[in-house]
Amino acid sequence: METMYYKRGISSKQIFNISELDDDNLCNISNYELDSMVDRVTESILDEISRQIAIAKEEQHQKLDEKINEDQ
């Protein structure tokens, strides 16, 4: 179904274009298409969580380095 697409933006948010899908068409989406959508969203969410963890770790290291430098 070409009316749905996935786009990864700068903010790592998912954008699904479902403007052309009404309730009748939504009921006709195959399980494969739904699974595919869920997989993409899940992967993107996990990527974002990993990215946020990496950022938090880097910030924690920077704060620790600053504290060590202040103590010296």
PDB file with one MODEL, atoms N, CA, C and O in Angstrom:
MODEL        1
ATOM      1  N   MET A   1       0.847  -1.176   0.000  1.00  0.00           N
ATOM      2  CA  MET A   1       0.000   0.000   0.000  1.00  0.00           C
ATOM      3  C   MET A   1       0.894   1.241   0.000  1.00  0.00           C
ATOM      4  O   MET A   1       1.592   1.505   0.979  1.00  0.00           O
ATOM      5  N   GLU A   2       0.872   1.980  -1.065  1.00  0.00           N
ATOM      6  CA  GLU A   2       1.769   3.109  -1.241  1.00  0.00           C
ATOM      7  C   GLU A   2       1.326   4.370  -0.501  1.00  0.00           C
ATOM      8  O   GLU A   2       2.091   5.333  -0.430  1.00  0.00           O
ATOM      9  N   THR A   3       0.122   4.391   0.046  1.00  0.00           N
ATOM     10  CA  THR A   3      -0.337   5.590   0.734  1.00  0.00           C
ATOM     11  C   THR A   3       0.298   5.734   2.108  1.00  0.00           C
ATOM     12  O   THR A   3       0.206   6.793   2.729  1.00  0.00           O
ATOM     13  N   MET A   4       0.939   4.679   2.581  1.00  0.00           N
ATOM     14  CA  MET A   4       1.617   4.751   3.869  1.00  0.00           C
ATOM     15  C   MET A   4       3.112   4.714   3.622  1.00  0.00           C
ATOM     16  O   MET A   4       3.604   3.916   2.825  1.00  0.00           O
ATOM     17  N   TYR A   5       3.809   5.565   4.297  1.00  0.00           N
ATOM     18  CA  TYR A   5       5.254   5.542   4.175  1.00  0.00           C
ATOM     19  C   TYR A   5       5.862   5.924   5.504  1.00  0.00           C
ATOM     20  O   TYR A   5       5.203   6.503   6.368  1.00  0.00           O
ATOM     21  N   TYR A   6       7.111   5.595   5.651  1.00  0.00           N
ATOM     22  CA  TYR A   6       7.839   5.872   6.878  1.00  0.00           C
ATOM     23  C   TYR A   6       8.934   6.862   6.548  1.00  0.00           C
ATOM     24  O   TYR A   6       9.633   6.711   5.546  1.00  0.00           O
ATOM     25  N   LYS A   7       9.086   7.862   7.376  1.00  0.00           N
ATOM     26  CA  LYS A   7      10.107   8.866   7.142  1.00  0.00           C
ATOM     27  C   LYS A   7      10.812   9.146   8.456  1.00  0.00           C
ATOM     28  O   LYS A   7      10.162   9.451   9.456  1.00  0.00           O
ATOM     29  N   ARG A   8      12.126   9.047   8.467  1.00  0.00           N
ATOM     30  CA  ARG A   8      12.893   9.341   9.675  1.00  0.00           C
ATOM     31  C   ARG A   8      13.347  10.790   9.579  1.00  0.00           C
ATOM     32  O   ARG A   8      14.086  11.162   8.667  1.00  0.00           O
ATOM     33  N   GLY A   9      12.903  11.594  10.520  1.00  0.00           N
ATOM     34  CA  GLY A   9      13.237  12.997  10.511  1.00  0.00           C
ATOM     35  C   GLY A   9      14.403  13.301  11.423  1.00  0.00           C
ATOM     36  O   GLY A   9      14.970  12.404  12.046  1.00  0.00           O
ATOM     37  N   ILE A  10      14.752  14.556  11.497  1.00  0.00           N
ATOM     38  CA  ILE A  10      15.855  14.990  12.345  1.00  0.00           C
ATOM     39  C   ILE A  10      15.598  14.603  13.792  1.00  0.00           C
ATOM     40  O   ILE A  10      16.528  14.240  14.514  1.00  0.00           O
ATOM     41  N   SER A  11      14.370  14.676  14.212  1.00  0.00           N
ATOM     42  CA  SER A  11      14.032  14.368  15.597  1.00  0.00           C
ATOM     43  C   SER A  11      13.732  12.891  15.815  1.00  0.00           C
ATOM     44  O   SER A  11      13.255  12.506  16.883  1.00  0.00           O
ATOM     45  N   SER A  12      13.999  12.081  14.837  1.00  0.00           N
ATOM     46  CA  SER A  12      13.797  10.623  14.916  1.00  0.00           C
ATOM     47  C   SER A  12      12.348  10.246  15.195  1.00  0.00           C
ATOM     48  O   SER A  12      12.078   9.215  15.811  1.00  0.00           O
ATOM     49  N   LYS A  13      11.436  11.065  14.751  1.00  0.00           N
ATOM     50  CA  LYS A  13      10.014  10.755  14.937  1.00  0.00           C
ATOM     51  C   LYS A  13       9.474  10.061  13.707  1.00  0.00           C
ATOM     52  O   LYS A  13       9.934  10.300  12.590  1.00  0.00           O
ATOM     53  N   GLN A  14       8.505   9.209  13.915  1.00  0.00           N
ATOM     54  CA  GLN A  14       7.889   8.491  12.812  1.00  0.00           C
ATOM     55  C   GLN A  14       6.747   9.330  12.234  1.00  0.00           C
ATOM     56  O   GLN A  14       5.974   9.949  12.966  1.00  0.00           O
ATOM     57  N   ILE A  15       6.664   9.331  10.919  1.00  0.00           N
ATOM     58  CA  ILE A  15       5.563  10.024  10.251  1.00  0.00           C
ATOM     59  C   ILE A  15       4.888   9.020   9.330  1.00  0.00           C
ATOM     60  O   ILE A  15       5.500   8.528   8.382  1.00  0.00           O
ATOM     61  N   PHE A  16       3.650   8.723   9.606  1.00  0.00           N
ATOM     62  CA  PHE A  16       2.878   7.843   8.741  1.00  0.00           C
ATOM     63  C   PHE A  16       1.819   8.678   8.053  1.00  0.00           C
ATOM     64  O   PHE A  16       0.996   9.319   8.707  1.00  0.00           O
ATOM     65  N   ASN A  17       1.843   8.668   6.747  1.00  0.00           N
ATOM     66  CA  ASN A  17       0.855   9.416   5.978  1.00  0.00           C
ATOM     67  C   ASN A  17      -0.369   8.534   5.794  1.00  0.00           C
ATOM     68  O   ASN A  17      -0.395   7.667   4.920  1.00  0.00           O
ATOM     69  N   ILE A  18      -1.376   8.759   6.617  1.00  0.00           N
ATOM     70  CA  ILE A  18      -2.601   7.965   6.497  1.00  0.00           C
ATOM     71  C   ILE A  18      -3.776   8.852   6.107  1.00  0.00           C
ATOM     72  O   ILE A  18      -4.936   8.488   6.305  1.00  0.00           O
ATOM     73  N   SER A  19      -3.464  10.016   5.553  1.00  0.00           N
ATOM     74  CA  SER A  19      -4.530  10.954   5.212  1.00  0.00           C
ATOM     75  C   SER A  19      -5.488  10.382   4.165  1.00  0.00           C
ATOM     76  O   SER A  19      -6.663  10.749   4.138  1.00  0.00           O
ATOM     77  N   GLU A  20      -4.997   9.489   3.308  1.00  0.00           N
ATOM     78  CA  GLU A  20      -5.860   8.925   2.270  1.00  0.00           C
ATOM     79  C   GLU A  20      -6.623   7.705   2.753  1.00  0.00           C
ATOM     80  O   GLU A  20      -7.440   7.155   2.013  1.00  0.00           O
ATOM     81  N   LEU A  21      -6.374   7.280   3.960  1.00  0.00           N
ATOM     82  CA  LEU A  21      -7.032   6.079   4.470  1.00  0.00           C
ATOM     83  C   LEU A  21      -8.221   6.455   5.331  1.00  0.00           C
ATOM     84  O   LEU A  21      -8.074   7.145   6.340  1.00  0.00           O
ATOM     85  N   ASP A  22      -9.381   6.007   4.938  1.00  0.00           N
ATOM     86  CA  ASP A  22     -10.541   6.166   5.800  1.00  0.00           C
ATOM     87  C   ASP A  22     -10.710   4.867   6.589  1.00  0.00           C
ATOM     88  O   ASP A  22      -9.899   3.952   6.447  1.00  0.00           O
ATOM     89  N   ASP A  23     -11.729   4.778   7.399  1.00  0.00           N
ATOM     90  CA  ASP A  23     -11.929   3.592   8.235  1.00  0.00           C
ATOM     91  C   ASP A  23     -12.056   2.314   7.413  1.00  0.00           C
ATOM     92  O   ASP A  23     -11.557   1.265   7.819  1.00  0.00           O
ATOM     93  N   ASP A  24     -12.722   2.396   6.254  1.00  0.00           N
ATOM     94  CA  ASP A  24     -12.883   1.205   5.415  1.00  0.00           C
ATOM     95  C   ASP A  24     -11.538   0.708   4.903  1.00  0.00           C
ATOM     96  O   ASP A  24     -11.261  -0.491   4.931  1.00  0.00           O
ATOM     97  N   ASN A  25     -10.706   1.629   4.439  1.00  0.00           N
ATOM     98  CA  ASN A  25      -9.390   1.241   3.938  1.00  0.00           C
ATOM     99  C   ASN A  25      -8.496   0.750   5.065  1.00  0.00           C
ATOM    100  O   ASN A  25      -7.694  -0.164   4.871  1.00  0.00           O
ATOM    101  N   LEU A  26      -8.628   1.343   6.224  1.00  0.00           N
ATOM    102  CA  LEU A  26      -7.811   0.931   7.357  1.00  0.00           C
ATOM    103  C   LEU A  26      -8.098  -0.520   7.722  1.00  0.00           C
ATOM    104  O   LEU A  26      -7.196  -1.252   8.129  1.00  0.00           O
ATOM    105  N   CYS A  27      -9.345  -0.932   7.578  1.00  0.00           N
ATOM    106  CA  CYS A  27      -9.716  -2.325   7.862  1.00  0.00           C
ATOM    107  C   CYS A  27      -9.121  -3.288   6.843  1.00  0.00           C
ATOM    108  O   CYS A  27      -8.998  -4.481   7.121  1.00  0.00           O
ATOM    109  N   ASN A  28      -8.754  -2.793   5.675  1.00  0.00           N
ATOM    110  CA  ASN A  28      -8.226  -3.649   4.615  1.00  0.00           C
ATOM    111  C   ASN A  28      -6.707  -3.785   4.639  1.00  0.00           C
ATOM    112  O   ASN A  28      -6.135  -4.461   3.783  1.00  0.00           O
ATOM    113  N   ILE A  29      -6.052  -3.155   5.601  1.00  0.00           N
ATOM    114  CA  ILE A  29      -4.601  -3.279   5.694  1.00  0.00           C
ATOM    115  C   ILE A  29      -4.271  -4.710   6.110  1.00  0.00           C
ATOM    116  O   ILE A  29      -4.879  -5.257   7.029  1.00  0.00           O
ATOM    117  N   SER A  30      -3.324  -5.291   5.438  1.00  0.00           N
ATOM    118  CA  SER A  30      -2.968  -6.678   5.738  1.00  0.00           C
ATOM    119  C   SER A  30      -2.188  -6.759   7.048  1.00  0.00           C
ATOM    120  O   SER A  30      -1.622  -5.772   7.518  1.00  0.00           O
ATOM    121  N   ASN A  31      -2.176  -7.947   7.618  1.00  0.00           N
ATOM    122  CA  ASN A  31      -1.398  -8.168   8.840  1.00  0.00           C
ATOM    123  C   ASN A  31       0.075  -7.882   8.598  1.00  0.00           C
ATOM    124  O   ASN A  31       0.764  -7.361   9.475  1.00  0.00           O
ATOM    125  N   TYR A  32       0.559  -8.222   7.406  1.00  0.00           N
ATOM    126  CA  TYR A  32       1.956  -7.963   7.069  1.00  0.00           C
ATOM    127  C   TYR A  32       2.250  -6.464   7.121  1.00  0.00           C
ATOM    128  O   TYR A  32       3.269  -6.047   7.670  1.00  0.00           O
ATOM    129  N   GLU A  33       1.355  -5.658   6.549  1.00  0.00           N
ATOM    130  CA  GLU A  33       1.552  -4.208   6.560  1.00  0.00           C
ATOM    131  C   GLU A  33       1.511  -3.659   7.982  1.00  0.00           C
ATOM    132  O   GLU A  33       2.318  -2.801   8.339  1.00  0.00           O
ATOM    133  N   LEU A  34       0.584  -4.145   8.787  1.00  0.00           N
ATOM    134  CA  LEU A  34       0.509  -3.702  10.181  1.00  0.00           C
ATOM    135  C   LEU A  34       1.754  -4.118  10.950  1.00  0.00           C
ATOM    136  O   LEU A  34       2.315  -3.322  11.704  1.00  0.00           O
ATOM    137  N   ASP A  35       2.189  -5.361  10.765  1.00  0.00           N
ATOM    138  CA  ASP A  35       3.407  -5.832  11.422  1.00  0.00           C
ATOM    139  C   ASP A  35       4.609  -5.004  11.001  1.00  0.00           C
ATOM    140  O   ASP A  35       5.467  -4.673  11.819  1.00  0.00           O
ATOM    141  N   SER A  36       4.662  -4.677   9.730  1.00  0.00           N
ATOM    142  CA  SER A  36       5.760  -3.867   9.216  1.00  0.00           C
ATOM    143  C   SER A  36       5.771  -2.485   9.861  1.00  0.00           C
ATOM    144  O   SER A  36       6.827  -1.982  10.246  1.00  0.00           O
ATOM    145  N   MET A  37       4.598  -1.875   9.976  1.00  0.00           N
ATOM    146  CA  MET A  37       4.496  -0.563  10.622  1.00  0.00           C
ATOM    147  C   MET A  37       4.935  -0.647  12.079  1.00  0.00           C
ATOM    148  O   MET A  37       5.700   0.195  12.549  1.00  0.00           O
ATOM    149  N   VAL A  38       4.458  -1.649  12.784  1.00  0.00           N
ATOM    150  CA  VAL A  38       4.803  -1.820  14.197  1.00  0.00           C
ATOM    151  C   VAL A  38       6.300  -2.042  14.347  1.00  0.00           C
ATOM    152  O   VAL A  38       6.925  -1.478  15.245  1.00  0.00           O
ATOM    153  N   ASP A  39       6.878  -2.860  13.474  1.00  0.00           N
ATOM    154  CA  ASP A  39       8.318  -3.119  13.533  1.00  0.00           C
ATOM    155  C   ASP A  39       9.127  -1.844  13.328  1.00  0.00           C
ATOM    156  O   ASP A  39      10.111  -1.610  14.029  1.00  0.00           O
ATOM    157  N   ARG A  40       8.712  -1.016  12.365  1.00  0.00           N
ATOM    158  CA  ARG A  40       9.439   0.233  12.110  1.00  0.00           C
ATOM    159  C   ARG A  40       9.341   1.174  13.300  1.00  0.00           C
ATOM    160  O   ARG A  40      10.332   1.787  13.694  1.00  0.00           O
ATOM    161  N   VAL A  41       8.153   1.289  13.871  1.00  0.00           N
ATOM    162  CA  VAL A  41       7.972   2.163  15.027  1.00  0.00           C
ATOM    163  C   VAL A  41       8.774   1.639  16.208  1.00  0.00           C
ATOM    164  O   VAL A  41       9.434   2.409  16.906  1.00  0.00           O
ATOM    165  N   THR A  42       8.718   0.332  16.434  1.00  0.00           N
ATOM    166  CA  THR A  42       9.461  -0.268  17.538  1.00  0.00           C
ATOM    167  C   THR A  42      10.952  -0.036  17.374  1.00  0.00           C
ATOM    168  O   THR A  42      11.631   0.348  18.326  1.00  0.00           O
ATOM    169  N   GLU A  43      11.462  -0.264  16.179  1.00  0.00           N
ATOM    170  CA  GLU A  43      12.887  -0.059  15.924  1.00  0.00           C
ATOM    171  C   GLU A  43      13.279   1.396  16.150  1.00  0.00           C
ATOM    172  O   GLU A  43      14.324   1.682  16.735  1.00  0.00           O
ATOM    173  N   SER A  44      12.449   2.296  15.690  1.00  0.00           N
ATOM    174  CA  SER A  44      12.739   3.713  15.861  1.00  0.00           C
ATOM    175  C   SER A  44      12.709   4.118  17.332  1.00  0.00           C
ATOM    176  O   SER A  44      13.546   4.901  17.780  1.00  0.00           O
ATOM    177  N   ILE A  45      11.757   3.592  18.075  1.00  0.00           N
ATOM    178  CA  ILE A  45      11.678   3.890  19.509  1.00  0.00           C
ATOM    179  C   ILE A  45      12.916   3.366  20.219  1.00  0.00           C
ATOM    180  O   ILE A  45      13.502   4.066  21.044  1.00  0.00           O
ATOM    181  N   LEU A  46      13.318   2.139  19.904  1.00  0.00           N
ATOM    182  CA  LEU A  46      14.518   1.573  20.522  1.00  0.00           C
ATOM    183  C   LEU A  46      15.768   2.360  20.140  1.00  0.00           C
ATOM    184  O   LEU A  46      16.652   2.557  20.974  1.00  0.00           O
ATOM    185  N   ASP A  47      15.850   2.811  18.889  1.00  0.00           N
ATOM    186  CA  ASP A  47      16.970   3.657  18.464  1.00  0.00           C
ATOM    187  C   ASP A  47      17.005   4.952  19.263  1.00  0.00           C
ATOM    188  O   ASP A  47      18.068   5.396  19.698  1.00  0.00           O
ATOM    189  N   GLU A  48      15.843   5.551  19.452  1.00  0.00           N
ATOM    190  CA  GLU A  48      15.770   6.807  20.202  1.00  0.00           C
ATOM    191  C   GLU A  48      16.149   6.590  21.658  1.00  0.00           C
ATOM    192  O   GLU A  48      16.848   7.420  22.240  1.00  0.00           O
ATOM    193  N   ILE A  49      15.704   5.498  22.256  1.00  0.00           N
ATOM    194  CA  ILE A  49      16.076   5.189  23.642  1.00  0.00           C
ATOM    195  C   ILE A  49      17.584   5.016  23.744  1.00  0.00           C
ATOM    196  O   ILE A  49      18.208   5.553  24.660  1.00  0.00           O
ATOM    197  N   SER A  50      18.172   4.278  22.820  1.00  0.00           N
ATOM    198  CA  SER A  50      19.625   4.083  22.817  1.00  0.00           C
ATOM    199  C   SER A  50      20.356   5.410  22.657  1.00  0.00           C
ATOM    200  O   SER A  50      21.370   5.652  23.311  1.00  0.00           O
ATOM    201  N   ARG A  51      19.835   6.264  21.789  1.00  0.00           N
ATOM    202  CA  ARG A  51      20.450   7.578  21.575  1.00  0.00           C
ATOM    203  C   ARG A  51      20.383   8.416  22.843  1.00  0.00           C
ATOM    204  O   ARG A  51      21.363   9.065  23.209  1.00  0.00           O
ATOM    205  N   GLN A  52      19.238   8.409  23.514  1.00  0.00           N
ATOM    206  CA  GLN A  52      19.083   9.178  24.743  1.00  0.00           C
ATOM    207  C   GLN A  52      19.992   8.642  25.847  1.00  0.00           C
ATOM    208  O   GLN A  52      20.540   9.421  26.627  1.00  0.00           O
ATOM    209  N   ILE A  53      20.156   7.321  25.920  1.00  0.00           N
ATOM    210  CA  ILE A  53      21.064   6.726  26.907  1.00  0.00           C
ATOM    211  C   ILE A  53      22.493   7.166  26.625  1.00  0.00           C
ATOM    212  O   ILE A  53      23.224   7.524  27.548  1.00  0.00           O
ATOM    213  N   ALA A  54      22.898   7.143  25.361  1.00  0.00           N
ATOM    214  CA  ALA A  54      24.248   7.565  24.991  1.00  0.00           C
ATOM    215  C   ALA A  54      24.477   9.033  25.344  1.00  0.00           C
ATOM    216  O   ALA A  54      25.545   9.391  25.841  1.00  0.00           O
ATOM    217  N   ILE A  55      23.491   9.876  25.094  1.00  0.00           N
ATOM    218  CA  ILE A  55      23.601  11.300  25.437  1.00  0.00           C
ATOM    219  C   ILE A  55      23.726  11.467  26.943  1.00  0.00           C
ATOM    220  O   ILE A  55      24.562  12.238  27.415  1.00  0.00           O
ATOM    221  N   ALA A  56      22.902  10.752  27.700  1.00  0.00           N
ATOM    222  CA  ALA A  56      22.944  10.848  29.163  1.00  0.00           C
ATOM    223  C   ALA A  56      24.292  10.379  29.701  1.00  0.00           C
ATOM    224  O   ALA A  56      24.842  10.994  30.615  1.00  0.00           O
ATOM    225  N   LYS A  57      24.825   9.299  29.143  1.00  0.00           N
ATOM    226  CA  LYS A  57      26.138   8.811  29.582  1.00  0.00           C
ATOM    227  C   LYS A  57      27.225   9.836  29.293  1.00  0.00           C
ATOM    228  O   LYS A  57      28.098  10.076  30.128  1.00  0.00           O
ATOM    229  N   GLU A  58      27.172  10.440  28.113  1.00  0.00           N
ATOM    230  CA  GLU A  58      28.163  11.454  27.752  1.00  0.00           C
ATOM    231  C   GLU A  58      28.070  12.659  28.687  1.00  0.00           C
ATOM    232  O   GLU A  58      29.092  13.182  29.130  1.00  0.00           O
ATOM    233  N   GLU A  59      26.852  13.096  28.984  1.00  0.00           N
ATOM    234  CA  GLU A  59      26.675  14.218  29.909  1.00  0.00           C
ATOM    235  C   GLU A  59      27.193  13.861  31.295  1.00  0.00           C
ATOM    236  O   GLU A  59      27.808  14.689  31.967  1.00  0.00           O
ATOM    237  N   GLN A  60      26.943  12.627  31.720  1.00  0.00           N
ATOM    238  CA  GLN A  60      27.415  12.180  33.027  1.00  0.00           C
ATOM    239  C   GLN A  60      28.945  12.172  33.063  1.00  0.00           C
ATOM    240  O   GLN A  60      29.542  12.578  34.060  1.00  0.00           O
ATOM    241  N   HIS A  61      29.579  11.716  31.990  1.00  0.00           N
ATOM    242  CA  HIS A  61      31.040  11.708  31.927  1.00  0.00           C
ATOM    243  C   HIS A  61      31.586  13.129  31.958  1.00  0.00           C
ATOM    244  O   HIS A  61      32.584  13.399  32.626  1.00  0.00           O
ATOM    245  N   GLN A  62      30.935  14.040  31.236  1.00  0.00           N
ATOM    246  CA  GLN A  62      31.379  15.430  31.221  1.00  0.00           C
ATOM    247  C   GLN A  62      31.271  16.054  32.604  1.00  0.00           C
ATOM    248  O   GLN A  62      32.180  16.764  33.035  1.00  0.00           O
ATOM    249  N   LYS A  63      30.167  15.799  33.306  1.00  0.00           N
ATOM    250  CA  LYS A  63      29.997  16.339  34.654  1.00  0.00           C
ATOM    251  C   LYS A  63      31.037  15.762  35.596  1.00  0.00           C
ATOM    252  O   LYS A  63      31.574  16.482  36.438  1.00  0.00           O
ATOM    253  N   LEU A  64      31.330  14.482  35.469  1.00  0.00           N
ATOM    254  CA  LEU A  64      32.338  13.844  36.302  1.00  0.00           C
ATOM    255  C   LEU A  64      33.712  14.440  36.020  1.00  0.00           C
ATOM    256  O   LEU A  64      34.475  14.706  36.949  1.00  0.00           O
ATOM    257  N   ASP A  65      34.032  14.650  34.748  1.00  0.00           N
ATOM    258  CA  ASP A  65      35.307  15.271  34.384  1.00  0.00           C
ATOM    259  C   ASP A  65      35.405  16.686  34.945  1.00  0.00           C
ATOM    260  O   ASP A  65      36.459  17.081  35.445  1.00  0.00           O
ATOM    261  N   GLU A  66      34.311  17.456  34.867  1.00  0.00           N
ATOM    262  CA  GLU A  66      34.302  18.813  35.410  1.00  0.00           C
ATOM    263  C   GLU A  66      34.524  18.793  36.917  1.00  0.00           C
ATOM    264  O   GLU A  66      35.265  19.618  37.451  1.00  0.00           O
ATOM    265  N   LYS A  67      33.888  17.861  37.594  1.00  0.00           N
ATOM    266  CA  LYS A  67      34.035  17.755  39.044  1.00  0.00           C
ATOM    267  C   LYS A  67      35.465  17.384  39.406  1.00  0.00           C
ATOM    268  O   LYS A  67      36.025  17.928  40.359  1.00  0.00           O
ATOM    269  N   ILE A  68      36.056  16.468  38.660  1.00  0.00           N
ATOM    270  CA  ILE A  68      37.448  16.079  38.914  1.00  0.00           C
ATOM    271  C   ILE A  68      38.367  17.271  38.701  1.00  0.00           C
ATOM    272  O   ILE A  68      39.285  17.491  39.492  1.00  0.00           O
ATOM    273  N   ASN A  69      38.136  18.046  37.642  1.00  0.00           N
ATOM    274  CA  ASN A  69      38.960  19.222  37.363  1.00  0.00           C
ATOM    275  C   ASN A  69      38.799  20.285  38.446  1.00  0.00           C
ATOM    276  O   ASN A  69      39.769  20.957  38.795  1.00  0.00           O
ATOM    277  N   GLU A  70      37.596  20.448  38.979  1.00  0.00           N
ATOM    278  CA  GLU A  70      37.365  21.420  40.048  1.00  0.00           C
ATOM    279  C   GLU A  70      38.070  21.009  41.331  1.00  0.00           C
ATOM    280  O   GLU A  70      38.574  21.856  42.068  1.00  0.00           O
ATOM    281  N   ASP A  71      38.105  19.709  41.598  1.00  0.00           N
ATOM    282  CA  ASP A  71      38.717  19.206  42.827  1.00  0.00           C
ATOM    283  C   ASP A  71      40.233  19.287  42.797  1.00  0.00           C
ATOM    284  O   ASP A  71      40.873  19.246  43.848  1.00  0.00           O
ATOM    285  N   GLN A  72      40.815  19.401  41.620  1.00  0.00           N
ATOM    286  CA  GLN A  72      42.282  19.431  41.532  1.00  0.00           C
ATOM    287  C   GLN A  72      42.824  20.781  41.773  1.00  0.00           C
ATOM    288  O   GLN A  72      44.040  20.974  41.734  1.00  0.00           O
TER     289      GLN A  72
ENDMDL
END
